[in-house]
Amino acid sequence: MALEVKRKRVEVDLILDQEKAERISQLGEQLARAEASHVTEGANAAARRIAKQIDELREEVSGQIVHLTLEALPLSQWRQVLEANTTTTKDGRPVQRLEDITADALRLMIRKSVPETPVEDIAAIIPELSDGQLSPVWYAIQNLNARMIDPKDYLGQASRIIRGSSGN
């Protein structure tokens, strides 16, 4: 039987309008705070108002969004991307350029883009993006490739909980 690895996928929007991307990001942070606050009539109204502003901005930039479907890389490829974009300072500290890692990772990770856009075109604009535009893409890449998990620990914990609650 041939084994097949199924890699996780995620969808992320690359907003090309810097000002609006950063405004959406700021509103997103405000929305998270509003939702985390005590659930009162006022807090819910504030969250609804902020969500509406985000929705309106998203509509304004709808023609300036590239919707990306990214797939996690095998560990060996992720390691190669990191190694290729890591330099060492004179005092021996490793330095990584986020934009270069992002561009190289996207070349390998993009499975689909809407509107259909050549991968090289997407990778080429990465150095031109602001932090607010790059952050959602970077976090998606990082979450797909850099999370260290050991499912065995969770499976063992789940078994202990089930056995403990069943009286065994």
N, C-alpha and C positions, 0 to 999 in steps of 0.2 A: 504494500500500500504506500503510495506516494504521499508524503506529508505536505500540507500547504499552509503557509502562514497567512493569516488574515490581518492586515494592518488597519489601524484606526484611521478614520477620515474625519475631517472637520471642514465646515464652510466659514469663510470670512470675507468681509467686504473691504476692498481697498478703495477709499474715497479720495479722488484726485484733487478735489477742492480743499486746499490747506485750511483756510479760514473756517469753513463749515465743518470739516473733519474735527478740528480742535474744539469748536463750539459744541458739537455732538458729544465729544469726549467729556467736556466739562459738565454738560447737562446730564450725562450718564452717571458721573460721580455724584451730582446733586440728587439724582433719582435714587441711587443706592442709599444715600444718607436718609432721604425722605422715607424710603421703604423700611429702613432699619430703625427709624424712630418709633416711638409709641404709636400704636394704631389707634388714632383718633380721627374724628371727622376732618379736622384741619390738616392732619398729616396726609390722609388719603387724598384730600383735595389738592394738596401741594404736589403729591406724586402724580396725580392725573394731569395736572397742569404741565409739569415738566415732561411727562411722557408725550403729551400732545405737541409740545415744542420740538421734541426730538423727531416725532413723526412728520411734522411740517418741514423741518430741515432735511430729513431723509428724502422727502418728496421733491424738494428743491434741487437736490444733488443727484437725483435718480439717473440722469444721463451721464453723470461723472463718477459712476461706481463700477468697478470691475469685481464681480462676484467670483471668488476663487474656491475651488474644492481642492484641499490639500490632503495628501496621504503620508502617514508616518514613514520615515526611512528605516531601513535595517540599521542596526547599531554600527556596523562597519562603515556604512556610507555617512552616517551622522558624524562619526569620529573623524572621517576624512575631511568633511566640510569644516569641522572645528580646527583640525590640525592645519589645513591649508590657509586658514585665516587667523592664525595665532602667531604673533611674533614675540620676541623676548627683548626687553629693554636692556640697557647696559648693566643695570644692577640685577639682572636675572628674573625680573618679574614678567609673567606672560601678559600680553595685551591682545585683546580681540576687538575687531571692528565689527560692530553689530550690523552695519549696512552690508558689508561684504558677506558675512555669514548668512544674512537674510537672502540676498540675491542668489548666492550659490545653492542654498537650501531650496529656494523656490524653483530653481531650474530642475531639481530632482523630484520635488514634491507635488507640483501642480498636476492635477488630473483633469481639471476642467476649468474653463474661465467663461464667464458670461458678462458682456459680449465676448465672443471668441476672439482671443488676443494671443499673438505669438508669445511663448514663454520668455524668449529673449527680450521682447519689448517690455514685459513686466519687470524682468530682472534689471533692465537698463535704467528704469526710472527710480529704483530703490534709493540710490544716493541723493536724489533730488527731494525726497519726502521729508516732511517735518516729523518730529517725535510723535505728534498726535495722529499722523497718518500711518506711521510705521508701527506704532505700538500694538495695535490689534493683530497685525500680521505676525509680528515677532512673537507675541504671546501664544498665538496659535501654533507656530513652529516649535516653540519651546515646550508647550504642553504635549505636543505629539511626540517629541523626540527626547526630551531631557528629564522626563519623570521616571524616577527609579522606584519601581514597585516590585513587591514579591507576593504574588497571589497566594503562594503556599501559606504565608503567615495569616492571611485573611481567611483562607479555607479552613485552616486549623482552628482559628478563633471561632468561626461560625459553627464548626463541629462541636467545640467545647460548650458553646452557648446552647445549642440544640440538645446535646446530651444532658447538660445541667438542668434545663427546663423540663425535660421529659422524665426526670426522676431517676435516670440511670446512673 
